[in-house]
Amino acid sequence: MPKIILVTGGAGHVGSHIIEQLIQKNPEDKIISLDNYFNGTKENHITGAEYRQGNTKDIDKLIPETPDIVFHLGEYARIAPSFDDVNQVFEMNTVGTFAVVEFCRQRKVGKLVYAASSTKFATDGQERHTNPYSFTKANNVDLINNYGKWYNLPYAICYFYNAFGPREKGIGNYATLVAKFEQEYLNNQPLTIVKPGTQKRNFTYVGDLARGIILTAQKGNGDGYTLGNKKEYSIIEIAQAFGGPIEFKDSYPGRIESGKAPDKARKELGWETTIDVIDYIKDFIKIHPHNK
Ligand SMILES: NC(=O)c1ccc[n+]([C@@H]2O[C@H](COP(=O)([O-])OP(=O)(O)OC[C@H]3O[C@@H](n4cnc5c(N)ncnc54)[C@H](O)[C@@H]3O)[C@@H](O)[C@H]2O)c1
């Protein structure tokens, strides 16, 4: 039986890869994206999916179908600018996600699969109190776990670590690191690093994140499916992989990663990453050599 699958945030970076993989797996399924295009783009659209424009807070009106699975990624998704955008963060992540969770309960959706943030485990579990983005993401994990207890809502929660890979945004306020370095490299500019630069991140290939969350939707249950590369690199190491030069700036340096995250994706589902960020950067440089 073909399934109806809703991906909120389907025009965004990770969401577009989920849609691509879902369509490759089962072309007969009906894949719907609900995106408000706050950060998503039409260039991320995948042939075969249906795209609806709107906010998750209006999900009940915009999605008359009852999906078998809801992948919920449609949220404000960046840490540093979330201080300035606090109104949008609460509107999109708190008001919007409450509507999504209620929609899943009332429509008896087969499974809600949430893209949580690994920042929940960082800084000894205190990172959630350090910025508006991490706060709303960790609260949404609490909300979904509670809906599981209060209403037997079927759900699974994945935690993403820093995504990199095709369709990543390299310019603007919501650019992410690897694509931003790619742009600076291509423009022969110094690579800008937020001080001190020794902060480490588990950069994870976007295709691996998409495969992991789909696997979790198929076989996972409840909380604790962290999706992160085992190897971590400092921001300086990533910049050095591009060959530098480096320029430091002051901004929000963010968290200290913690080793205390649960590991159900590897232990229960056998998920693993396939592409390391340093190899990805080496390939990028091979395709775009600097003519010095
Ligand atoms: N990229 C990462 O490294 C990372 C790490 C941890 C968690 N996550 C989570 O994964 C999800 C996807 O992240 P991404 O990097 O692809 O971000 P993204 O910004 O590229 O994608 C999010 C998409 O959701 C849309 N959106 C935001 N709020 C919405 C709303 N209220 N209603 C409808 N659409 C809305 C945006 O327009 C965008 O297209 C987010 O929930 C993010 O918090 C991402």
Ligand as a Chemical Component Dictionary entry (heavy atoms), coordinates in Angstrom:
data_LIG
# 
_chem_comp.id                   LIG 
_chem_comp.type                 NON-POLYMER 
_chem_comp.pdbx_formal_charge   0 
_chem_comp.three_letter_code    LIG 
# 
loop_
_chem_comp_atom.comp_id 
_chem_comp_atom.atom_id 
_chem_comp_atom.alt_atom_id 
_chem_comp_atom.type_symbol 
_chem_comp_atom.charge 
_chem_comp_atom.model_Cartn_x 
_chem_comp_atom.model_Cartn_y 
_chem_comp_atom.model_Cartn_z 
_chem_comp_atom.pdbx_ordinal 
LIG N1  N1  N 0  21.635 21.041 10.151 1  
LIG C1  C1  C 0  22.062 20.636 11.323 2  
LIG O1  O1  O 0  23.270 20.516 11.558 3  
LIG C2  C2  C 0  21.068 20.298 12.405 4  
LIG C3  C3  C 0  21.543 19.890 13.656 5  
LIG C4  C4  C 0  20.615 19.577 14.654 6  
LIG C5  C5  C 0  19.253 19.640 14.387 7  
LIG N2  N2  N 1  18.823 20.052 13.169 8  
LIG C6  C6  C 0  17.388 20.166 12.922 9  
LIG O2  O2  O 0  17.067 19.566 11.683 10 
LIG C7  C7  C 0  16.037 20.304 11.054 11 
LIG C8  C8  C 0  16.473 20.698 9.652  12 
LIG O3  O3  O 0  17.651 21.468 9.717  13 
LIG P1  P1  P 0  18.316 22.091 8.405  14 
LIG O4  O4  O 0  19.737 22.316 8.691  15 
LIG O5  O5  O -1 17.907 21.319 7.220  16 
LIG O6  O6  O 0  17.623 23.528 8.413  17 
LIG P2  P2  P 0  16.943 24.344 7.239  18 
LIG O7  O7  O 0  16.743 25.706 7.765  19 
LIG O8  O8  O 0  17.710 24.160 5.981  20 
LIG O9  O9  O 0  15.553 23.583 7.120  21 
LIG C9  C9  C 0  14.442 23.898 7.919  22 
LIG C10 C10 C 0  13.290 24.168 6.976  23 
LIG O10 O10 O 0  12.111 24.357 7.728  24 
LIG C11 C11 C 0  11.429 25.507 7.243  25 
LIG N3  N3  N 0  10.677 26.008 8.401  26 
LIG C12 C12 C 0  11.159 26.559 9.525  27 
LIG N4  N4  N 0  10.178 26.821 10.391 28 
LIG C13 C13 C 0  9.022  26.417 9.799  29 
LIG C14 C14 C 0  7.669  26.439 10.188 30 
LIG N5  N5  N 0  7.295  26.884 11.396 31 
LIG N6  N6  N 0  6.747  25.983 9.328  32 
LIG C15 C15 C 0  7.113  25.502 8.105  33 
LIG N7  N7  N 0  8.390  25.450 7.691  34 
LIG C16 C16 C 0  9.334  25.895 8.529  35 
LIG C17 C17 C 0  12.511 26.415 6.703  36 
LIG O11 O11 O 0  12.039 27.300 5.717  37 
LIG C18 C18 C 0  13.504 25.414 6.135  38 
LIG O12 O12 O 0  13.227 25.107 4.788  39 
LIG C19 C19 C 0  15.728 21.499 11.953 40 
LIG O13 O13 O 0  14.627 21.191 12.759 41 
LIG C20 C20 C 0  16.980 21.609 12.793 42 
LIG O14 O14 O 0  16.732 22.192 14.053 43 
LIG C21 C21 C 0  19.708 20.383 12.170 44 
# 
loop_
_chem_comp_bond.comp_id 
_chem_comp_bond.atom_id_1 
_chem_comp_bond.atom_id_2 
_chem_comp_bond.value_order 
_chem_comp_bond.pdbx_ordinal 
LIG N1  C1  SING 1  
LIG C1  O1  DOUB 2  
LIG C1  C2  SING 3  
LIG C2  C3  SING 4  
LIG C2  C21 DOUB 5  
LIG C3  C4  DOUB 6  
LIG C4  C5  SING 7  
LIG C5  N2  DOUB 8  
LIG N2  C6  SING 9  
LIG N2  C21 SING 10 
LIG C6  O2  SING 11 
LIG C6  C20 SING 12 
LIG O2  C7  SING 13 
LIG C7  C8  SING 14 
LIG C7  C19 SING 15 
LIG C8  O3  SING 16 
LIG O3  P1  SING 17 
LIG P1  O4  DOUB 18 
LIG P1  O5  SING 19 
LIG P1  O6  SING 20 
LIG O6  P2  SING 21 
LIG P2  O7  DOUB 22 
LIG P2  O8  SING 23 
LIG P2  O9  SING 24 
LIG O9  C9  SING 25 
LIG C9  C10 SING 26 
LIG C10 O10 SING 27 
LIG C10 C18 SING 28 
LIG O10 C11 SING 29 
LIG C11 N3  SING 30 
LIG C11 C17 SING 31 
LIG N3  C12 SING 32 
LIG N3  C16 SING 33 
LIG C12 N4  DOUB 34 
LIG N4  C13 SING 35 
LIG C13 C14 SING 36 
LIG C13 C16 DOUB 37 
LIG C14 N5  SING 38 
LIG C14 N6  DOUB 39 
LIG N6  C15 SING 40 
LIG C15 N7  DOUB 41 
LIG N7  C16 SING 42 
LIG C17 O11 SING 43 
LIG C17 C18 SING 44 
LIG C18 O12 SING 45 
LIG C19 O13 SING 46 
LIG C19 C20 SING 47 
LIG C20 O14 SING 48 
# 
